[in-house]
Amino acid sequence: MTVTGLARAIVSVADLDAALRFYRDVLGLPVVAPAPDVAMLALPGGTDLMLHQRPSRPSDAGVALSFAVDDVDATVDAAVSAGCGVLDAPADQPWGERQAVLTDPDGHVVCVVARP
């Protein structure tokens, strides 16, 4: 058996509406399958992002999602307005990307990057 791809990433969120203000409204991910306490959002390339409203325990030592965006600085500004925190401000990285590290409304670490 082999892995053929990443089917979905699941993020536990305490408040689904607050999470949607970031993932849907700021990042622009469309909701494709809403259900009680769950929202499935489509990522480019066929992978899903599921927001699951349930107890959430964020950690900066766990898995972090990294989203490719057109404009890191504008995304960070919009994210802060949507209730996100900034761990690392936008900066050019030695590996060639511009990156910022955020916390989503639940405190999960999320990176936004623009590739050259």
N, C-alpha and C positions, 0 to 999 in steps of 0.2 A: 504494500500500500504506500502511496505517496500523497503528499499534500498538493492540491491543484490550485490553491489560492487561499486568500483570506476571505471567508464568507461574510463575517461581520465583526465589528467591535461593539461591545456593550458597555455603556456607562451608566452606573447607578446614580440617580439624581433625587434629591429630596423634594424638589419642586419642579415638576415637568414644565410648567409655563415659563418659569425663570430660565430653565435650561434651553428651551426653544428660542427665547429672545437672543441667546448667543449662537447656538448651532444653526438655527434656521434663519434668523433675521440678520445676524452679523456675518456669518460664514456663507449664507446663501444656500444651505443644503435643503432640498425640497423634502417635505414629509410625504412619503409614499404609502404608508400604512399606519394610520392612527388607530389606536385601540385604548381601552381604559388603562391608565397608568403606563402606557407604552407609546412611543412614537418611533417608527422606523424611517430613517432618512437615507436618501440615496447619495452615495459618493461617486465621483467620476470613476469609471473603470469597473463598475459592477459590484463593489463592496458596499455593504450596508452599515450604517451606524444606528444602533438601537439605544434610545434613551429609555431607561426603565425606572419609573418612580418607585423607590424603595429606600430603606435606610442606606445611607452613603457614608463611607469612611475614606475620605481622600488622604493621599499620602504622596509626598514628593519623592519617595523612594521606590514607587511602583512603576507601572507602565504609564507612559505618556503618549498621547496622540500628537502627531505632527501633521499639520495641514499646509499644503502648498497654496499660497494666495498671490494675487497680483501685486498688492501693495501692503507690505508689512506695517508700515507706519499708520496708514489709514485704518487698517484692520484693528490695530491696537487701540486707536482712538475710539472706534465704534464699540469695541469689546468693553472698554472701561465704562462707557455710557450705558452698556447693558449689564453692568454689575460685576464685571470680571476684575481681577487684580493683575498687577504686573510684577513678575519675579525678576525678569531681565528685560530691560528696555530694548527696542530695536537696535541692532548693531550688525555690522558686517563681520562675518565669521571667517576664520582662516581657510575653511574648506570651500569658500566661494559663495555661500548663501547669505542673505540678510535674514536675521532671525530675531524673534522675540519669544519670551517664555511667559505665559499667562497662567492664571488660575481661573477656571470656569466658575459660574455662580455657586457650585458646590465645593470648590476648592481643589478640583482635579487639575493636574498640570497639563497644559495644552501648549504646544509650540506652533507658531505660525512662521512659515519660511517663504522666501521668494528666491527662486533659483535664477542665476544670471542668464 
